[in-house]
């Protein structure tokens, strides 16, 4: 084990975690008004209507794939009857489709941001750096998937190198040797991923930590006409009970 491997795979992940957590807490305490995606739908919605769902659905599938690949050991999937070949086929098929969808949606959003004047004017330097790192992470992820599947053992098996190292971080005993044995493509992908998480609290990506999930369960809003003062003899229809947000009426 050399010093560089120790710093990259034994120290850097914890530094990233400290910056991610500390930066998020700092952002929440001192920049709550800036805790937003700074929506630009008002300026342009035609491209955004396509790009945003494609990107968000794709990134969610990519996230689930990473959770399965990194947290579930190979022995568990083999015990469930999933062979190594079957796992690679599923990883190549689903991972490639999700990665291409994510990259395509992101490319459309960047194109929209560049060609729409007011949207481009609202783009900060942090946004530009974030887009660059995010695109790099997605491209490297697609490359590592293709390399590991098409080249077989020569391309490396991340479930024997990256996954054990990642799980070992949670018990504060990082398996530096396992990660050091991974191919260069995996090293680059992991390093760019760590950089992305370092930048996360200081960019618009921070809104992912406060996704308005409760909107799915909030009650409908009752609209009343100007003549709503006249009472009806019919009994009122029962609506949903409020969840997460107080009842609101708009007149």
N, C-alpha and C positions, 0 to 999 in steps of 0.2 A: 504494500500500500504506500503510494507516494503522497506528498503533501497536497498536490493539486487535486487528487481524487478525494482526499479528506475534506478539503475546503468545498469542493463542488457538491459532493454527495453526502457529506456528513454535517456540514455547517450551513451551507447556503439554503437548504430547505427550511431550516428553523429561522434563519434570518428573514426569509420570505414570509413565513407565518407571522412573525412579529410585526413586519411592515404591513401585512394585510389586515391583521386585527387592530393594531395600533392606528393605522391610517383610517380605517373604517370608523373607529370610535371618535377619532379627532374630527373627521368629516361630519359625523352626525352631531357632534357637540357644537361645532363652530361654523358649519356651513349647511344647515338644514334647508335653507331656501335654495341652495344650489344642488340639493340632492334630487336630481331630476334628469330625465333624458333631454330636457329643453326641446320639447316637441316642435317640429317644424311642419306639421301637417297642413297648417293654415296656408303655407306658401306653395306647397305642391303635394298632391295626394295620389295622383294617378300611378306613378312609379312606386311610391311608398306602399300603396295598397297591395302590390304584388311582392315587393322586396321584403317587407317586414315579416309577414307570415312565413315565407320560405326560409328566411334566415333563422327565425326563432324556433320553428319546428325542427329544422336541421340541427341547430345547436343543441336542442334538448335530446335528440336521438344520439348525437355524438357524446353528450354528457353521460347518458345511460350506458353507452358502449364502453366508455372509459371506466365507469364504476364497476361494470361486470368484469372487464378485462383486468383491472388492477386489484380489486378487492376479493374476487372469487378465485381461489386456487385452482390450478389445473386438475388436481386430484378430485375435487368436488364435481366438476363438469364431467370428468371421465366416469365417476361413480354413478352419475345420472344417465350414462349411456351416450354421451356426446364425445365422439372420437376427435382426435386432433385434426383430421382432414375435414370433418364436418364443421368443427369450430372455425377453421380457417376460411372455409367457403362462406359461412355466415358472416364472419368478420369482414371479408372482402366485399361481399354483396351489400350488406346493410351499411357497413362503415363507409364504403365508397359513395353510395347514393346519398347518405346523410352529409358526408363531407363536401361533395360537389354541390348539394343544395345549399349548404351553409355558405360556401364560397361564392356561389352564384348570387344568393340574396345579398351578401355583403358587397359584392361588386356592383350590384344595382344601386345599393344605398350610397356607395361612394360616388358612383357616376351621377346620381341625383344631387348629391351634396355639392359636387363640383360644377354642375351645369345650371343649378338654380341659384341666382345671385344672392337673395336674402339668406338662404340656407348656408351658402358658402361663407358669407360674411359672419355668420354666427359660429363658424367652426374655429375652435381654439387650437393652440399648439399641442395641448394634451390630447385632443381628439385625433390630430394627425398622427402623433406618435402611437396612440392606441390602435388606430386602424392599421398602421404598418406592422406592429407586433402581432395583432390578431390575424392578419392575412398570413404572416410568416408561420404562425402556429398551425393554422389550418392546412397550408400547403405542405409543411413538414409532416403533419399527421397523415395526410394522404400519401405522401412519399414513403413513409415508414410502413404503412399498411401494405402498399403495393410491393415494396422490397421484401418484407418478411414473408409474404404469401407466395410471390413468384419465385424467389430464390431459395425457398425452403430453409434448411439448416444454415446455409451460407448467409442468409439474411438475418439470422438471429431469431430467437423466440423470446419475445418480451415477457411471456408468462413465466420464464425461468430466470430472468434478469431484472427487468424494471419492476414487475409486480412484487416479487419478494422484497426488493429494496423499498418500494413504496409502503408496503404493509409494516415493514420493520421500523419505519419512522414513527408510527403510533406508539410503539413500546419503548421509544427513546434508545433503540439499539440499531442504528442504521446499518444495513448490510452493504457496506461500501464496495466490497469485492464483487457482489452480484451486479451492481450497477456499473462498475468499472469494466466488467466483462461484456457489456452490451455494445453493439455496433455504434459507429459514429452517428448514424442517422437518428438513433434513439437518444443519444446524448444531446444532439442539437434540438430535438423536439422537446425534451424535458427542460433544457435551459431556457428556451424561448417561452415555454409554459410558465416557468417560475418568474420570468421577467414580466409576463402578462399579469400574474397575480400581484406582483409588486406595484404595478401601475394601477391596478383595479380600483383602489379606494379614491384615486385622484382623477378619475375620468367618469364619463357618463355611465360606464358599466356598473357603477355602484348601485344603480337603481334596481339591479337584479336581486339585491338583498331585501328589498321592500316591495316585491311584486304584489299588486293589489288582488291577492287571491280571494279575499273576502267579498270582492265585487260579484263573484259568482253566486253568492248566497244572500246578498242584500235584498231587501224587499223592493218591490216596484214603487215607482213614484206616482202619486196621485195628482193628476192635473184637474183643476176646476175651472169651469168657464166663468165669465163675469156674472152670469145669472145663477151662480151656485148658492145664493142666499135663500132661494126658495126651497123649502123642504119637500121631500118626496114621501109619499105614504109607503113606498116599498122599503123593506128592511135592507140595510147596507150589506153588501157582499163582503165576506170575510177575506182578508188578504193574508200575506205572509207575516210571520212575526219577525221583527227586525233582528238581524244578525250582524254584529260588528259595527254597525253604524246606527245613529239615532234616526227615528222617524222624521221625515221632512215633508213638508207640503209646499207646493208652489202654486201661487195664485196668478 
